[in-house]
Amino acid sequence: MYMKNIIDKIQKTHPVSQESLQALQEKLIVKHYPKNHYLVRSGEIGRFVYFIEEGITRSVFHHNGEDTTTWFSKEGDITFGMDSLYYNLPSIESVETLTDCTIYVISIDDLNVLYQNHIDIANWGRVLHQNVNKELSHIFVERLQLSPNERYESFIKRYPGLINRVKLKYVAAFLGISIYTLSRVRAKK
């Protein structure tokens, strides 16, 4: 089925009419990206939103030669440079493919027109961003309050199966722990 993972995730997030889905699909362009490709680069204004049909990406901050993974996106998810989408500013983080990916791409301008002309797409976007904001808040609090073991357990629930699909150093950075601590936590399981 065409865009099965994306459409399933859209409909699970918020109901969107077939007419609106068709309008969205007409604006999307399918692209294939190799592993380790940057969709968004920090310091640049991104002009696209990426709907992931197959594959995994990570959002990452680069600072003083260190990378900190802040988010993972997988099949059915969307990814983008937040500051670019909302404020037309350079992104403060990069988005990198962690696997070969099949991604449907839409320009931010086209997505904004869809938001204006299709209230159900606008509401889907609102609910999606509310959910992501809630998750980011929970992740922040978990990093402050939970032990490494508890953070790992939360990660496994939040991202089922992902631990076997990405490098452990990315998971450790996401959890705010060292790779050695992650190895010890995993060994106890």
N, C-alpha and C positions, 0 to 999 in steps of 0.2 A: 504494500500500500504506500502510495506517495506521501512522504512526510509523516509517517505513522507516529513515530516517537514525539515529534513536535506537536502534532494535533492532539494526541492523547494528553500531553502535559498541559496544553492550553486549556482543554476542556475540563481537566481536573482542577485547574486553578480557578477558572471562572467561565461559565457558559458563554460561548460565542456562536452566533448564527452561521449557518452554511453560507449565506450571502457575504457576511463579513470575512469568513475564512477564505472564501474565493477571492475577495478583494485583496487580502493579505498575500495569498499565494501568487497572485498576478504580479506583485511587486518584488517577490523573493527571487534571487538568483542562486542556483546551487553551485557550490565550489568545493573543491577537494584540497585540503591542506595537509602537508606532511607533518609528522612528529617534529617538535621543537621549532615550529614556525610561530612568529609573533603576529597575532591578529591586531593587537593594540600595543603601541610602544609608549612608555612613560615619557612625558615631555612633549608629546605630539597630540594634536587634536584629531581624534577619531571621528570619522563621518559615517560609521556603519554600526549596525546591531547584528549579532550573529546568533542564529537559531541552530542548535546542534542536533543533527539527526543521528549521527554516529560519532563516537569519540569522546575524549575528555580534554578539558582545558583547565588551566589554573590562572588565577589572578595573583600577581606577585609585585611586591615593592622591592626596589633595588636601593640599597642604602649602604654607603661605606664598604662596598664590595661584598655585601651580604644580601641574600635574597630571602624574603619572608613571604611564604605562600599565605594569602588571605582568604582564598575561596577556591572551590572546585566546581566546575560545571560539567555536566554529563548529558547523555542522551535525553532530549526533550527540553533541556534548559536553554536559556539565552545568556549571552555574555556581551560586554561592551565596556568602554571607558566611561565610568560614571560622570566625571566632570565634563566630558565631551557631550554626552547625551543630554544632561540637564542644563549645563551652563555654557556650552560651546567654548570650553577651556581645555588646555592640554591635560591629558590624563595623568594622574599621579601614580598610577600603577600600569603594569603591562599585563597582557593576556597572552599566554603561550599554550600551544597545543601540546599535550602530553602523549598523544597517540595520533596516528593518521586519522583525519576527521572528514566527515561529510557535513557541510555546514551550509545553511541557507542564509543569504546575506540580504539585508535591506538597508537603504540609506536612512539616516536619522530624519532627514527631511520628508521622505516618503512615509515613514512610520508616524511622524507628527500629523501628516495629512490624514492618514487612516484614523488616528485618534480623534481628529476633528469631525470626520464624516461617519464614523461608526462608533456609537456610544458603547457597544458591547466590547469592542477592542480597547477603547479608552478605559473601561472598567476592568477588563482583564489586566491591562498594564498597571492600573492603580493597585489592584489586589496583589499582583505579582510583586510589586515593589514594597508593599506593606509587609508581605511575607518575608522577603529578603531582609528588610530592615529589622524585623523581629528576630530572625536567625542571627544576624550580625550582633544584635544586642545580647542575645543568649551566649554566643561564642565569646564575646568580650567579657561577660560576667564569669563564664566558665574558666577562662584563662586566669582570672583574678582569684576565684574562690575554690576551684576544684583541684584535687591532686592530679598528678600525671596519669595515674591509673583511671580515675574518673573521667578525665578529658578524653582518654583513649576510648573508653566505653561509650561516651557520648558521640565520638566520631564514628564509631562502628554503627551506631543506630542512625545517625544523620546521613551517612553515606554507605549504605549496605553494599558490600562487595568491592568497594573502591580500594581498600587496602591492598588487594591483590592486583590492582591495575596501574598503580602509580608508584614512583620511587618513594621509599620510606623516608628519605631526607625531606621530601616535600610535606609528608604527613607530620614529621617531627616539627618542622618550621611552622606549620599551621597550628599545631598544638602548643607551640611555645616551649618545647622541650628539646633536649639534645637527642641526637640519633642513638646515643648510648642508653639514655633513659628509656626511649621508645623500645629499644631491643630488650631491655630488662622487663618492661611492662608486658610486652608480647610473650616473652619466655614464661611468664607466670600463668598465661592463659591456657 
